[in-house]
């Protein structure tokens, strides 16, 4: 979604009402995604990955077993 650049274009075109409405909608969407949806994604990545990976997985980059450290980097 390109809501913030759209609000900036409305500002430069002197459409103040459209600018304010677009920026308000951008702010609501950003807060919901950043503090709501992304939290569940991070939680899923850090908790569900242990169920998907085998218990024998450890730090072994030669065999591609470094994925378990990705969420913590």
HTML snippet that shows the backbone in 3Dmol.js (N, CA, C, O; Angstrom):
<script src="https://3Dmol.org/build/3Dmol-min.js"></script>
<div id="view" style="width:600px;height:400px;position:relative"></div>
<script>
const pdb = `
ATOM      1  N   UNK A   1       0.842  -1.185   0.000  1.00  0.00           N
ATOM      2  CA  UNK A   1       0.000   0.000   0.000  1.00  0.00           C
ATOM      3  C   UNK A   1       0.883   1.243   0.000  1.00  0.00           C
ATOM      4  O   UNK A   1       1.859   1.333   0.745  1.00  0.00           O
ATOM      5  N   UNK A   2       0.535   2.155  -0.814  1.00  0.00           N
ATOM      6  CA  UNK A   2       1.316   3.387  -0.948  1.00  0.00           C
ATOM      7  C   UNK A   2       0.535   4.560  -0.389  1.00  0.00           C
ATOM      8  O   UNK A   2       0.349   5.566  -1.074  1.00  0.00           O
ATOM      9  N   UNK A   3       0.083   4.444   0.831  1.00  0.00           N
ATOM     10  CA  UNK A   3      -0.755   5.499   1.391  1.00  0.00           C
ATOM     11  C   UNK A   3       0.047   6.718   1.810  1.00  0.00           C
ATOM     12  O   UNK A   3      -0.412   7.846   1.628  1.00  0.00           O
ATOM     13  N   UNK A   4       1.221   6.520   2.359  1.00  0.00           N
ATOM     14  CA  UNK A   4       1.999   7.669   2.789  1.00  0.00           C
ATOM     15  C   UNK A   4       2.485   8.509   1.596  1.00  0.00           C
ATOM     16  O   UNK A   4       2.357   9.733   1.638  1.00  0.00           O
ATOM     17  N   UNK A   5       3.032   7.906   0.543  1.00  0.00           N
ATOM     18  CA  UNK A   5       3.382   8.736  -0.618  1.00  0.00           C
ATOM     19  C   UNK A   5       2.165   9.400  -1.265  1.00  0.00           C
ATOM     20  O   UNK A   5       2.265  10.513  -1.780  1.00  0.00           O
ATOM     21  N   UNK A   6       1.024   8.723  -1.237  1.00  0.00           N
ATOM     22  CA  UNK A   6      -0.195   9.321  -1.779  1.00  0.00           C
ATOM     23  C   UNK A   6      -0.593  10.551  -0.977  1.00  0.00           C
ATOM     24  O   UNK A   6      -0.992  11.564  -1.551  1.00  0.00           O
ATOM     25  N   UNK A   7      -0.489  10.470   0.345  1.00  0.00           N
ATOM     26  CA  UNK A   7      -0.793  11.625   1.182  1.00  0.00           C
ATOM     27  C   UNK A   7       0.183  12.766   0.896  1.00  0.00           C
ATOM     28  O   UNK A   7      -0.202  13.935   0.915  1.00  0.00           O
ATOM     29  N   UNK A   8       1.428  12.430   0.636  1.00  0.00           N
ATOM     30  CA  UNK A   8       2.421  13.457   0.323  1.00  0.00           C
ATOM     31  C   UNK A   8       2.102  14.120  -1.021  1.00  0.00           C
ATOM     32  O   UNK A   8       2.266  15.332  -1.163  1.00  0.00           O
ATOM     33  N   UNK A   9       1.651  13.343  -2.003  1.00  0.00           N
ATOM     34  CA  UNK A   9       1.271  13.927  -3.285  1.00  0.00           C
ATOM     35  C   UNK A   9       0.066  14.846  -3.129  1.00  0.00           C
ATOM     36  O   UNK A   9       0.001  15.900  -3.762  1.00  0.00           O
ATOM     37  N   UNK A  10      -0.895  14.448  -2.282  1.00  0.00           N
ATOM     38  CA  UNK A  10      -2.038  15.318  -2.024  1.00  0.00           C
ATOM     39  C   UNK A  10      -1.589  16.620  -1.359  1.00  0.00           C
ATOM     40  O   UNK A  10      -2.158  17.680  -1.621  1.00  0.00           O
ATOM     41  N   UNK A  11      -0.584  16.542  -0.513  1.00  0.00           N
ATOM     42  CA  UNK A  11      -0.058  17.743   0.143  1.00  0.00           C
ATOM     43  C   UNK A  11       0.538  18.694  -0.882  1.00  0.00           C
ATOM     44  O   UNK A  11       0.279  19.897  -0.848  1.00  0.00           O
ATOM     45  N   UNK A  12       1.342  18.146  -1.800  1.00  0.00           N
ATOM     46  CA  UNK A  12       1.968  18.983  -2.818  1.00  0.00           C
ATOM     47  C   UNK A  12       0.954  19.550  -3.806  1.00  0.00           C
ATOM     48  O   UNK A  12       1.194  20.594  -4.411  1.00  0.00           O
ATOM     49  N   UNK A  13      -0.179  18.867  -3.972  1.00  0.00           N
ATOM     50  CA  UNK A  13      -1.230  19.344  -4.875  1.00  0.00           C
ATOM     51  C   UNK A  13      -2.229  20.244  -4.144  1.00  0.00           C
ATOM     52  O   UNK A  13      -3.209  20.698  -4.736  1.00  0.00           O
ATOM     53  N   UNK A  14      -1.982  20.498  -2.867  1.00  0.00           N
ATOM     54  CA  UNK A  14      -2.826  21.365  -2.031  1.00  0.00           C
ATOM     55  C   UNK A  14      -4.252  20.838  -1.872  1.00  0.00           C
ATOM     56  O   UNK A  14      -5.204  21.614  -1.794  1.00  0.00           O
ATOM     57  N   UNK A  15      -4.389  19.504  -1.825  1.00  0.00           N
ATOM     58  CA  UNK A  15      -5.666  18.870  -1.494  1.00  0.00           C
ATOM     59  C   UNK A  15      -5.620  18.501  -0.017  1.00  0.00           C
ATOM     60  O   UNK A  15      -5.366  17.349   0.334  1.00  0.00           O
ATOM     61  N   UNK A  16      -5.863  19.467   0.835  1.00  0.00           N
ATOM     62  CA  UNK A  16      -5.656  19.264   2.259  1.00  0.00           C
ATOM     63  C   UNK A  16      -6.607  18.244   2.867  1.00  0.00           C
ATOM     64  O   UNK A  16      -6.194  17.460   3.723  1.00  0.00           O
ATOM     65  N   UNK A  17      -7.861  18.231   2.452  1.00  0.00           N
ATOM     66  CA  UNK A  17      -8.811  17.270   3.010  1.00  0.00           C
ATOM     67  C   UNK A  17      -8.427  15.839   2.613  1.00  0.00           C
ATOM     68  O   UNK A  17      -8.458  14.933   3.446  1.00  0.00           O
ATOM     69  N   UNK A  18      -8.072  15.644   1.357  1.00  0.00           N
ATOM     70  CA  UNK A  18      -7.657  14.315   0.892  1.00  0.00           C
ATOM     71  C   UNK A  18      -6.359  13.902   1.579  1.00  0.00           C
ATOM     72  O   UNK A  18      -6.179  12.735   1.929  1.00  0.00           O
ATOM     73  N   UNK A  19      -5.454  14.864   1.770  1.00  0.00           N
ATOM     74  CA  UNK A  19      -4.188  14.571   2.451  1.00  0.00           C
ATOM     75  C   UNK A  19      -4.440  14.099   3.875  1.00  0.00           C
ATOM     76  O   UNK A  19      -3.873  13.095   4.306  1.00  0.00           O
ATOM     77  N   UNK A  20      -5.282  14.814   4.603  1.00  0.00           N
ATOM     78  CA  UNK A  20      -5.554  14.452   5.993  1.00  0.00           C
ATOM     79  C   UNK A  20      -6.254  13.097   6.099  1.00  0.00           C
ATOM     80  O   UNK A  20      -5.933  12.300   6.980  1.00  0.00           O
ATOM     81  N   UNK A  21      -7.205  12.836   5.210  1.00  0.00           N
ATOM     82  CA  UNK A  21      -7.923  11.557   5.241  1.00  0.00           C
ATOM     83  C   UNK A  21      -6.991  10.399   4.895  1.00  0.00           C
ATOM     84  O   UNK A  21      -7.033   9.350   5.537  1.00  0.00           O
ATOM     85  N   UNK A  22      -6.151  10.591   3.880  1.00  0.00           N
ATOM     86  CA  UNK A  22      -5.227   9.535   3.479  1.00  0.00           C
ATOM     87  C   UNK A  22      -4.207   9.254   4.561  1.00  0.00           C
ATOM     88  O   UNK A  22      -3.902   8.095   4.840  1.00  0.00           O
ATOM     89  N   UNK A  23      -3.675  10.300   5.174  1.00  0.00           N
ATOM     90  CA  UNK A  23      -2.690  10.086   6.221  1.00  0.00           C
ATOM     91  C   UNK A  23      -3.324   9.444   7.454  1.00  0.00           C
ATOM     92  O   UNK A  23      -2.687   8.610   8.097  1.00  0.00           O
ATOM     93  N   UNK A  24      -4.550   9.808   7.797  1.00  0.00           N
ATOM     94  CA  UNK A  24      -5.232   9.186   8.936  1.00  0.00           C
ATOM     95  C   UNK A  24      -5.458   7.701   8.674  1.00  0.00           C
ATOM     96  O   UNK A  24      -5.265   6.869   9.561  1.00  0.00           O
ATOM     97  N   UNK A  25      -5.867   7.374   7.449  1.00  0.00           N
ATOM     98  CA  UNK A  25      -6.064   5.962   7.101  1.00  0.00           C
ATOM     99  C   UNK A  25      -4.731   5.215   7.137  1.00  0.00           C
ATOM    100  O   UNK A  25      -4.674   4.077   7.603  1.00  0.00           O
ATOM    101  N   UNK A  26      -3.664   5.843   6.653  1.00  0.00           N
ATOM    102  CA  UNK A  26      -2.337   5.244   6.720  1.00  0.00           C
ATOM    103  C   UNK A  26      -1.934   4.984   8.166  1.00  0.00           C
ATOM    104  O   UNK A  26      -1.404   3.916   8.473  1.00  0.00           O
ATOM    105  N   UNK A  27      -2.173   5.928   9.049  1.00  0.00           N
ATOM    106  CA  UNK A  27      -1.782   5.773  10.448  1.00  0.00           C
ATOM    107  C   UNK A  27      -2.526   4.608  11.098  1.00  0.00           C
ATOM    108  O   UNK A  27      -1.929   3.831  11.843  1.00  0.00           O
ATOM    109  N   UNK A  28      -3.805   4.484  10.825  1.00  0.00           N
ATOM    110  CA  UNK A  28      -4.579   3.379  11.396  1.00  0.00           C
ATOM    111  C   UNK A  28      -4.081   2.043  10.862  1.00  0.00           C
ATOM    112  O   UNK A  28      -3.897   1.098  11.629  1.00  0.00           O
ATOM    113  N   UNK A  29      -3.862   1.956   9.556  1.00  0.00           N
ATOM    114  CA  UNK A  29      -3.389   0.706   8.954  1.00  0.00           C
ATOM    115  C   UNK A  29      -2.012   0.348   9.493  1.00  0.00           C
ATOM    116  O   UNK A  29      -1.752  -0.819   9.787  1.00  0.00           O
ATOM    117  N   UNK A  30      -1.131   1.322   9.627  1.00  0.00           N
ATOM    118  CA  UNK A  30       0.225   1.065  10.112  1.00  0.00           C
ATOM    119  C   UNK A  30       0.208   0.567  11.555  1.00  0.00           C
ATOM    120  O   UNK A  30       0.933  -0.370  11.893  1.00  0.00           O
ATOM    121  N   UNK A  31      -0.603   1.178  12.401  1.00  0.00           N
ATOM    122  CA  UNK A  31      -0.665   0.757  13.805  1.00  0.00           C
ATOM    123  C   UNK A  31      -1.208  -0.664  13.917  1.00  0.00           C
ATOM    124  O   UNK A  31      -0.681  -1.470  14.684  1.00  0.00           O
ATOM    125  N   UNK A  32      -2.244  -0.972  13.166  1.00  0.00           N
ATOM    126  CA  UNK A  32      -2.831  -2.320  13.225  1.00  0.00           C
ATOM    127  C   UNK A  32      -1.835  -3.367  12.742  1.00  0.00           C
ATOM    128  O   UNK A  32      -1.689  -4.416  13.370  1.00  0.00           O
ATOM    129  N   UNK A  33      -1.149  -3.099  11.637  1.00  0.00           N
ATOM    130  CA  UNK A  33      -0.217  -4.104  11.122  1.00  0.00           C
ATOM    131  C   UNK A  33       1.034  -4.189  11.980  1.00  0.00           C
ATOM    132  O   UNK A  33       1.498  -5.291  12.271  1.00  0.00           O
ATOM    133  N   UNK A  34       1.586  -3.073  12.386  1.00  0.00           N
ATOM    134  CA  UNK A  34       2.858  -3.083  13.122  1.00  0.00           C
ATOM    135  C   UNK A  34       2.704  -3.651  14.521  1.00  0.00           C
ATOM    136  O   UNK A  34       3.566  -4.395  14.987  1.00  0.00           O
ATOM    137  N   UNK A  35       1.625  -3.310  15.187  1.00  0.00           N
ATOM    138  CA  UNK A  35       1.474  -3.731  16.576  1.00  0.00           C
ATOM    139  C   UNK A  35       0.472  -4.860  16.758  1.00  0.00           C
ATOM    140  O   UNK A  35       0.294  -5.339  17.878  1.00  0.00           O
ATOM    141  N   UNK A  36      -0.171  -5.287  15.717  1.00  0.00           N
ATOM    142  CA  UNK A  36      -1.141  -6.364  15.813  1.00  0.00           C
ATOM    143  C   UNK A  36      -0.739  -7.584  15.032  1.00  0.00           C
ATOM    144  O   UNK A  36      -0.405  -8.620  15.608  1.00  0.00           O
ATOM    145  N   UNK A  37      -0.768  -7.466  13.721  1.00  0.00           N
ATOM    146  CA  UNK A  37      -0.529  -8.618  12.855  1.00  0.00           C
ATOM    147  C   UNK A  37       0.918  -9.093  12.933  1.00  0.00           C
ATOM    148  O   UNK A  37       1.162 -10.298  12.995  1.00  0.00           O
ATOM    149  N   UNK A  38       1.892  -8.167  12.932  1.00  0.00           N
ATOM    150  CA  UNK A  38       3.293  -8.573  12.968  1.00  0.00           C
ATOM    151  C   UNK A  38       3.631  -9.311  14.257  1.00  0.00           C
ATOM    152  O   UNK A  38       4.489 -10.194  14.258  1.00  0.00           O
ATOM    153  N   UNK A  39       2.969  -8.958  15.352  1.00  0.00           N
ATOM    154  CA  UNK A  39       3.208  -9.669  16.608  1.00  0.00           C
ATOM    155  C   UNK A  39       2.895 -11.148  16.461  1.00  0.00           C
ATOM    156  O   UNK A  39       3.660 -11.990  16.933  1.00  0.00           O
ATOM    157  N   UNK A  40       1.788 -11.478  15.817  1.00  0.00           N
ATOM    158  CA  UNK A  40       1.419 -12.876  15.629  1.00  0.00           C
ATOM    159  C   UNK A  40       2.369 -13.581  14.664  1.00  0.00           C
ATOM    160  O   UNK A  40       2.633 -14.772  14.823  1.00  0.00           O
ATOM    161  N   UNK A  41       2.878 -12.871  13.680  1.00  0.00           N
ATOM    162  CA  UNK A  41       3.851 -13.469  12.771  1.00  0.00           C
ATOM    163  C   UNK A  41       5.136 -13.789  13.523  1.00  0.00           C
ATOM    164  O   UNK A  41       5.671 -14.890  13.393  1.00  0.00           O
ATOM    165  N   UNK A  42       5.640 -12.835  14.312  1.00  0.00           N
ATOM    166  CA  UNK A  42       6.861 -13.070  15.085  1.00  0.00           C
ATOM    167  C   UNK A  42       6.668 -14.205  16.077  1.00  0.00           C
ATOM    168  O   UNK A  42       7.556 -15.041  16.247  1.00  0.00           O
ATOM    169  N   UNK A  43       5.518 -14.241  16.731  1.00  0.00           N
ATOM    170  CA  UNK A  43       5.228 -15.295  17.694  1.00  0.00           C
ATOM    171  C   UNK A  43       5.192 -16.653  16.998  1.00  0.00           C
ATOM    172  O   UNK A  43       5.717 -17.634  17.525  1.00  0.00           O
ATOM    173  N   UNK A  44       4.588 -16.715  15.838  1.00  0.00           N
ATOM    174  CA  UNK A  44       4.510 -17.969  15.098  1.00  0.00           C
ATOM    175  C   UNK A  44       5.887 -18.431  14.648  1.00  0.00           C
ATOM    176  O   UNK A  44       6.200 -19.619  14.714  1.00  0.00           O
ATOM    177  N   UNK A  45       6.708 -17.495  14.191  1.00  0.00           N
ATOM    178  CA  UNK A  45       8.046 -17.866  13.730  1.00  0.00           C
ATOM    179  C   UNK A  45       8.882 -18.404  14.881  1.00  0.00           C
ATOM    180  O   UNK A  45       9.624 -19.371  14.708  1.00  0.00           O
ATOM    181  N   UNK A  46       8.771 -17.794  16.049  1.00  0.00           N
ATOM    182  CA  UNK A  46       9.625 -18.216  17.152  1.00  0.00           C
ATOM    183  C   UNK A  46       9.093 -19.436  17.899  1.00  0.00           C
ATOM    184  O   UNK A  46       9.877 -20.133  18.543  1.00  0.00           O
ATOM    185  N   UNK A  47       7.809 -19.716  17.839  1.00  0.00           N
ATOM    186  CA  UNK A  47       7.281 -20.860  18.589  1.00  0.00           C
ATOM    187  C   UNK A  47       6.978 -22.065  17.706  1.00  0.00           C
ATOM    188  O   UNK A  47       7.268 -23.199  18.088  1.00  0.00           O
ATOM    189  N   UNK A  48       6.402 -21.836  16.542  1.00  0.00           N
ATOM    190  CA  UNK A  48       6.006 -22.959  15.687  1.00  0.00           C
ATOM    191  C   UNK A  48       7.174 -23.601  14.953  1.00  0.00           C
ATOM    192  O   UNK A  48       7.062 -24.737  14.491  1.00  0.00           O
ATOM    193  N   UNK A  49       8.295 -22.891  14.837  1.00  0.00           N
ATOM    194  CA  UNK A  49       9.412 -23.482  14.104  1.00  0.00           C
ATOM    195  C   UNK A  49       9.980 -24.692  14.821  1.00  0.00           C
ATOM    196  O   UNK A  49      10.520 -25.593  14.179  1.00  0.00           O
ATOM    197  N   UNK A  50       9.867 -24.728  16.134  1.00  0.00           N
ATOM    198  CA  UNK A  50      10.404 -25.875  16.881  1.00  0.00           C
ATOM    199  C   UNK A  50       9.600 -27.132  16.588  1.00  0.00           C
ATOM    200  O   UNK A  50      10.142 -28.236  16.650  1.00  0.00           O
ATOM    201  N   UNK A  51       8.310 -26.988  16.269  1.00  0.00           N
ATOM    202  CA  UNK A  51       7.503 -28.145  15.899  1.00  0.00           C
ATOM    203  C   UNK A  51       7.832 -28.626  14.490  1.00  0.00           C
ATOM    204  O   UNK A  51       7.733 -29.819  14.202  1.00  0.00           O
ATOM    205  N   UNK A  52       8.220 -27.709  13.616  1.00  0.00           N
ATOM    206  CA  UNK A  52       8.493 -28.061  12.232  1.00  0.00           C
ATOM    207  C   UNK A  52       9.882 -28.663  12.034  1.00  0.00           C
ATOM    208  O   UNK A  52      10.093 -29.466  11.126  1.00  0.00           O
ATOM    209  N   UNK A  53      10.815 -28.276  12.878  1.00  0.00           N
ATOM    210  CA  UNK A  53      12.177 -28.776  12.748  1.00  0.00           C
ATOM    211  C   UNK A  53      12.388 -29.981  13.652  1.00  0.00           C
ATOM    212  O   UNK A  53      11.739 -30.121  14.689  1.00  0.00           O
ATOM    213  N   UNK A  54      13.284 -30.826  13.251  1.00  0.00           N
ATOM    214  CA  UNK A  54      13.557 -32.011  14.057  1.00  0.00           C
ATOM    215  C   UNK A  54      14.400 -31.636  15.269  1.00  0.00           C
ATOM    216  O   UNK A  54      15.034 -30.581  15.296  1.00  0.00           O
ATOM    217  N   UNK A  55      14.402 -32.499  16.256  1.00  0.00           N
ATOM    218  CA  UNK A  55      15.168 -32.239  17.471  1.00  0.00           C
ATOM    219  C   UNK A  55      16.669 -32.368  17.224  1.00  0.00           C
ATOM    220  O   UNK A  55      17.467 -31.863  18.014  1.00  0.00           O
ATOM    221  N   UNK A  56      17.062 -33.030  16.151  1.00  0.00           N
ATOM    222  CA  UNK A  56      18.474 -33.207  15.864  1.00  0.00           C
ATOM    223  C   UNK A  56      19.092 -31.968  15.210  1.00  0.00           C
ATOM    224  O   UNK A  56      20.304 -31.909  15.000  1.00  0.00           O
ATOM    225  N   UNK A  57      18.260 -30.991  14.893  1.00  0.00           N
ATOM    226  CA  UNK A  57      18.767 -29.801  14.228  1.00  0.00           C
ATOM    227  C   UNK A  57      19.611 -28.989  15.199  1.00  0.00           C
ATOM    228  O   UNK A  57      19.184 -28.694  16.315  1.00  0.00           O
ATOM    229  N   UNK A  58      20.785 -28.641  14.769  1.00  0.00           N
ATOM    230  CA  UNK A  58      21.678 -27.814  15.559  1.00  0.00           C
ATOM    231  C   UNK A  58      22.455 -26.924  14.608  1.00  0.00           C
ATOM    232  O   UNK A  58      22.205 -26.942  13.403  1.00  0.00           O
ATOM    233  N   UNK A  59      23.379 -26.159  15.118  1.00  0.00           N
ATOM    234  CA  UNK A  59      24.151 -25.261  14.285  1.00  0.00           C
ATOM    235  C   UNK A  59      25.083 -26.056  13.391  1.00  0.00           C
ATOM    236  O   UNK A  59      26.113 -26.561  13.839  1.00  0.00           O
ATOM    237  N   UNK A  60      24.712 -26.164  12.117  1.00  0.00           N
ATOM    238  CA  UNK A  60      25.517 -26.894  11.141  1.00  0.00           C
ATOM    239  C   UNK A  60      25.310 -26.246   9.768  1.00  0.00           C
ATOM    240  O   UNK A  60      24.549 -26.765   8.952  1.00  0.00           O
ATOM    241  N   UNK A  61      25.981 -25.118   9.505  1.00  0.00           N
ATOM    242  CA  UNK A  61      25.751 -24.405   8.254  1.00  0.00           C
ATOM    243  C   UNK A  61      26.063 -25.219   7.006  1.00  0.00           C
ATOM    244  O   UNK A  61      25.479 -24.967   5.952  1.00  0.00           O
ATOM    245  N   UNK A  62      26.955 -26.173   7.095  1.00  0.00           N
ATOM    246  CA  UNK A  62      27.292 -26.978   5.926  1.00  0.00           C
ATOM    247  C   UNK A  62      26.088 -27.774   5.439  1.00  0.00           C
ATOM    248  O   UNK A  62      25.963 -28.042   4.243  1.00  0.00           O
ATOM    249  N   UNK A  63      25.203 -28.152   6.354  1.00  0.00           N
ATOM    250  CA  UNK A  63      24.011 -28.918   5.988  1.00  0.00           C
ATOM    251  C   UNK A  63      22.744 -28.073   6.017  1.00  0.00           C
ATOM    252  O   UNK A  63      21.646 -28.617   5.904  1.00  0.00           O
ATOM    253  N   UNK A  64      22.868 -26.762   6.163  1.00  0.00           N
ATOM    254  CA  UNK A  64      21.696 -25.884   6.137  1.00  0.00           C
ATOM    255  C   UNK A  64      20.936 -25.838   7.438  1.00  0.00           C
ATOM    256  O   UNK A  64      19.748 -25.517   7.431  1.00  0.00           O
ATOM    257  N   UNK A  65      21.565 -26.142   8.551  1.00  0.00           N
ATOM    258  CA  UNK A  65      20.878 -26.175   9.841  1.00  0.00           C
ATOM    259  C   UNK A  65      21.122 -24.902  10.640  1.00  0.00           C
ATOM    260  O   UNK A  65      21.243 -24.955  11.864  1.00  0.00           O
ATOM    261  N   UNK A  66      21.194 -23.788   9.979  1.00  0.00           N
ATOM    262  CA  UNK A  66      21.335 -22.522  10.673  1.00  0.00           C
ATOM    263  C   UNK A  66      20.021 -21.751  10.709  1.00  0.00           C
ATOM    264  O   UNK A  66      19.978 -20.628  11.210  1.00  0.00           O
ATOM    265  N   UNK A  67      18.963 -22.337  10.190  1.00  0.00           N
ATOM    266  CA  UNK A  67      17.662 -21.680  10.109  1.00  0.00           C
ATOM    267  C   UNK A  67      17.078 -21.422  11.491  1.00  0.00           C
ATOM    268  O   UNK A  67      16.340 -20.453  11.671  1.00  0.00           O
ATOM    269  N   UNK A  68      17.389 -22.260  12.463  1.00  0.00           N
ATOM    270  CA  UNK A  68      16.801 -22.073  13.793  1.00  0.00           C
ATOM    271  C   UNK A  68      17.243 -20.779  14.440  1.00  0.00           C
ATOM    272  O   UNK A  68      16.583 -20.317  15.370  1.00  0.00           O
ATOM    273  N   UNK A  69      18.331 -20.171  13.991  1.00  0.00           N
ATOM    274  CA  UNK A  69      18.815 -18.931  14.581  1.00  0.00           C
ATOM    275  C   UNK A  69      18.257 -17.696  13.887  1.00  0.00           C
ATOM    276  O   UNK A  69      18.472 -16.582  14.363  1.00  0.00           O
ATOM    277  N   UNK A  70      17.552 -17.862  12.782  1.00  0.00           N
ATOM    278  CA  UNK A  70      17.076 -16.719  12.022  1.00  0.00           C
ATOM    279  C   UNK A  70      16.201 -15.753  12.810  1.00  0.00           C
ATOM    280  O   UNK A  70      16.440 -14.548  12.736  1.00  0.00           O
ATOM    281  N   UNK A  71      15.200 -16.209  13.561  1.00  0.00           N
ATOM    282  CA  UNK A  71      14.341 -15.240  14.262  1.00  0.00           C
ATOM    283  C   UNK A  71      15.064 -14.466  15.363  1.00  0.00           C
ATOM    284  O   UNK A  71      14.606 -13.397  15.767  1.00  0.00           O
ATOM    285  N   UNK A  72      16.157 -14.977  15.837  1.00  0.00           N
ATOM    286  CA  UNK A  72      16.832 -14.325  16.942  1.00  0.00           C
ATOM    287  C   UNK A  72      17.901 -13.348  16.475  1.00  0.00           C
ATOM    288  O   UNK A  72      18.466 -12.608  17.281  1.00  0.00           O
ATOM    289  N   UNK A  73      18.179 -13.344  15.175  1.00  0.00           N
ATOM    290  CA  UNK A  73      19.171 -12.418  14.648  1.00  0.00           C
ATOM    291  C   UNK A  73      18.511 -11.111  14.440  1.00  0.00           C
ATOM    292  O   UNK A  73      19.153 -10.159  13.996  1.00  0.00           O
TER     293      UNK A  73
END
`;
const viewer = $3Dmol.createViewer("view");
viewer.addModel(pdb, "pdb");
viewer.setStyle({}, {cartoon: {color: "spectrum"}});
viewer.zoomTo();
viewer.render();
</script>
